[in-house]
Amino acid sequence: MESTTSETTQPNRIDRGSLAVAIFFLALGLYLTISSLWLPAGSGSLPGAGFFPRAIGIVIVLLAVTLLFQTFRERAGTIFRIGNPRAVGGTIGLTFLFLAFWGTGWFPLRTFVFLALFLKFLGERWRQSLTVSGALTAAVTLAFQYGLRVSLD
């Protein structure tokens, strides 16, 4: 006698969504880490242009490897669904555009536009998106350019 259930679990399957996310972020982290090797790390106690991309890249790699191991260890039959594919796709495209124009100058303007559109993709109102992105851009620019004396352009 066969029993039928509405749930189908397949414990031997790997969660492909988590695997895809882990591989994507592993590639992004490796790219940041490797590309930052050509930037100056700094002199003395001051960080150079390559310090923060390298640090962020290493952290992304470590988190991606952790997710990769967790994905293979916890083989689950869960279904991966993206709740808002337009927002995810827009955010990924926006991030690639932001990184593609890195080093071309106008860091405050690029960052302001990136953050405003990113917050809009997440469902925020325009007024809130513009206010938050303006405040964050100003804080980052002041902290790095004037506080740490690290050029962002």
N, C-alpha and C positions, 0 to 999 in steps of 0.2 A: 504494500500500500504506500503510495507516494503522498507526501504532504506538500502542499503548496503554500508559499508565503509571499507576501508582497515585497519583502526585502530579500535581496540576493547579495550575500556577502561572499567575497572571494578572497580569503586570507592570504593567498600566495601572490596576489597582484600588488604591484608597486603603485603608489599614488602618483600618477603621471603629472598632475598639476604641481605638486611639491617638488618633484624631480625637475620639471621645467624651470620653476622659479629658482631652485638651487643652482642649476647649470647657468642660467642667465646671470645671476648675481656673482657666481664664481668667475665667469668671463669678464664681467664689468670690473670686479675687484682686481683681477689679474691685469686687466688693461690699465687701470689707474696706477697700480703699483709699478708696472713695467714702464709706462710712459713717464712716470715721475722720476725715474732714474736719470733722465737726461736734463732735469731741472736742478739748479743748485740746492743742496740740502740746507745750506746756511753757513754762517761763520760765527764762531764763538758761541755765545748763548742765544743768538738771534736765529729764528727759523727762517729758512729761505723759501723760495717759491715751490720747491719740491716736497717740503716737509708735510704739509697738510694733505695733498693728494696721496702721498705715500701712506700716511697714517690711516686715512679713510679707506684706501684700497686694501690695506692689510686687515682692517676691521671687517670690511665687507667679505673678504676671502674667508676669514675665520668663521663668520656667521653663516656663509654659504656652505662651507664644509660641514659645519654642525648640522645644518638642515639636511644636507646630503646624507650624512650618516644616520640621522633620525629617520629619513625617508626609507632607507634600506632596512633599518632595524625594525621599524613599526610598519610592517606591510599591512595596510588596511584596505578594506573594500569600500572606502568612502568615495563619494562622487564629488569631484571638484567642479564647482560652478563659479563663474564670475558674475557677481550681482549686477554690475554696471560696466559692460564691456566697452562702451564709448569712453567712459571716464578713464578706464585702464589704458586703452589704446591711445587716447589723447595725452595722458600723462607720460607714457613711454615715448611717444613721438616728441613731445615737448622737451623731455629730458635729453633726448638725442640731439635735438636742435640746440639746446642750451650748451651742451658739451661740444657740438660741432663749431660753435662760434667762440669757444674758449680761447683766450689769448688774442682776440681781435680788438680789444679795447672796450670801453663803455661798460665796464662791469656793473655799475649801479643800475643803468638802464636795462641791461639784459636780465639782471636778477629781479628787478622790479616787475618786468613783464612776465618772466617765468613764474614767479610766485603768485602774481595776480591771476594768471590763467590756470595755474595749478589749483589754487583755492576755488576758482570758478568750476573747474572739473569736479571738485569734491562737493559741489552743491552750495557753496557760499554765495551770498548776494554780492553784486559788484562793489557796492560801497564798502562792505566789510573786507572784501578781497583786496581792494586798493589801499585801504587803511592799514591792514596787517602787512601787506607786502611792502608798503612804504616804510613802516616802522622797522621791519626786519632788515630791509636793505640798508637803511640808514645805520642801524646798530652794527651790522656786519662790516659795512664800509668804515665806520668810525673805529671799530675795534681793531680791524686788521690794518687798514691804511695808516691810521694815525696812532693807535695804541701800540700795535706790534711793529709798525713800519714795514709791513709786508705788502708789496704791490699786488693788487688784484687784477691789473690789466695786462 
